[in-house]
Amino acid sequence: MQRMICIWFPFLESERLIRQNHDLATRPFALVMREANRAFVSALSRNAGNMGFAPGMSLADVRAAAPDMLYFDADPMRDIRCLQGLLRWASRFTPRVSRGGGHNLYLDIAGASHLFGGEDVLLEKIETQLEDFGFTTRLALADSKAAAWGFTHFGSTKSNITTERLEGAARELPVEALRLSYASTALCQRLGLKKIGELTKLSRVALTSRLGLDGVCRIDRFFGRTAEVTEFARHKKRLIEEEQFFDPLATNAGVEAALERMLEKLCQRLSGMRQGVRKSQLQLDRVDHETMFFSIQLTRPSIDVNLLKRLFLHHFDQIDVGFGIDRLILVAEQVAPLSCHQLSLENSQTQNREQDLEKLINELSNMVGARYVQRFFPVDSHIPERTFSRVAALYASRLEEWQSPSGTRPLRILKKPVSVLLRDGIEKMAPETVFWHGRKCHLTPLSGPERIEPDWWRDDPDWRSGGRDYWWAKADFGALLWLYRVSDEEKTQWFVHGLGS
Amino acid sequence: MRYETLREQIIALELGRRERQFIPIGLSAIDDALQGGLDLGAMHEVTGPAAVFFTQMILRQKRGGAFWLATSSPNEEYYPPGMAQYGGQPEEVISVCLPDTKDLLKVAYEVLAANVVGCVLLEVQKPLTQTQMRKLQIAVQNTDSLGLVTRGAHTGTTSPERESACGSAITRWYVTVVDWSHEKTQIELYLVKNRRGSPCRWIVEIDHATYDLHLVSVSGE
């Protein structure tokens, strides 16, 4: 026997957006979809719905009626992804979860509800937790999927329909709750059959001749007389190792030993699958319900226990054992197929060096954070500060050769050009005396000007002043400066942009 | 003769290694003063307004990749296109920019001891303490990479006279620009500290097309 919960999210589209941006909670807004030259409202926020608008209205109509309404593009794919996330969340209550058409989730809780304190408590729990996430829901529990759907959409909220009560409760539901075909529903309306109770009073022969076999079949599904096929979500096999300790671990050494055991087990499992760890997380649960997380990442998938352990050890000085750790969970968050190494005889030394370098990058990235360890990549641009990009070395390998730039470029560039004051008149073409770091310094212009124009298609605040004339000059204390001049009608300004030749 | 051997032994003790490895700079006058070239597995210091020129020269000589370690706070940033122009290989450079000098030094110890790159460049704002330098020296001593500590002095408030000759670096250089054109650069190299000989001063010309070095003059002569 099934005990099916149907969870319906009537405002999923708008509440998904509100979750991302809480400022939207108080403002009415609409989601717009475009279809063959027609823009129409596909979903509305709750308060916009209260203003009398309904999905399906054309955008122009809504705009005319409510000029200050906000509009966003509808994104059905993201709605589905959001629903899939919720499905994964729901699998904590039962392994048999499935996503239906519309924004519905189905949970078969037969044999699982007692774990959560009974069916009513479970319904309450699901509703309040989803409310905490910011989702309005309607849910119902019944013996069949069709009945659960019917009570969710047309019954009173949070109804728990037991097997005995099904017949009675269904009597008052409108015919639409049966999900008959459009023609059949219209026929029922025409015949004056408004409620399910009126329909079930008729004989099956009469029903079959009027609603067809499909209609009768739907009524049978509703009352659980025929089975309805449900495709439950398949759960991905997660690579998790867990150890619980009756005696809480009180030292880092103990955690280290346990970690090594878990890593060995995990790597054993992965090696059977020819997969390696790319990203992994260690969760430490303390006796006092504090939880700590440590993550590692690798340049290439690995099942080397020692390597993984060493990467985790970098974080070990942050472990606060407190009163003891009673549970460790090791998750392989991202795995990838192990790549094969081509062993060559001639240049095994360079290969070793490459591997050692990779190891070092791994280690540094996990020590200080992957975003701080970078490689440089050339970017095709004539704007000096845009000719290169930085990419985390953990994810990038050495790829390109660099081309020499067109003009002479400095060895160091200033992230923010420093303004220098010219002493001798502003009308001078070449720089002569500047104030640099608070002291006067004489410049000998060496070469210039080199004109660099901004990208006209891009509005860069640094380049709003227009083209720059770049000069090379030697300062009297022995440095080379790369300066540029920008001028408008009122004044001319000099900036130092680079150092060294 | 005896004195020479004795000094060799002392340096070997200090550097913690027996066999001496070095790379020539490519100019006999300087290489003679250094008894062959810059020691590998040792720390060198470069300062002065044009320190980048000298580090660039060394990076070109000592191939095999480089780490560029710097604090991320200053306005100044490593500029790969400029380096490519002078024969460096920016694709071989891995940069680590951290806000804190202490973390940066930790990274430096790791990188130096790992011995996987030819050159490790550490850019600092304030001079390192004796302990920090010594730790770097211990990390690098059994490797064949070259450690360079540079301290930019673009503000023009430093001078070679103020650079002390103590500390545990094996050489210390002070570099300024004398003349520059699109074809060549003249820089003045002041070897403030030299464990293998006496301090010297040269003016050197770098050819931008061939990267050859030419001696212009030996200062003080």
Interface residues (C-beta under 8 A of the other chain):
Chain A: R353 D356 L357 K359 L360 I361 E363 L364 M367 V368 Y372 V373 Q374 R375 F376 P378 P384 T387 F388 R390 A393 R398 L399 E400 E401 W402 Q403 S404 P405 T408 R409 P410 L411 R412 I413 L414 K415 K416 V418 W436 H437 R439 C441 L446 S447 W472 K474 A475 D476 F477 G478 A479 L480 G498 L499 G500 S501
Chain B: G48 P49 A50 V52 F53 Q56 G64 G65 S72 N75 E76 E77 Y78 Y79 P80 P81 G82 M83 A84 Q85 Y86 Q89 P90 E91 E92 V93 I94 S95 V96 C97 L98 D103 K106 V107 E110 V111 A114 N115 V116 V117 G152 A153 H154 T155 G156 T157 V175 T176 V177 V178 D179 W180 S181 H182 T185 E188
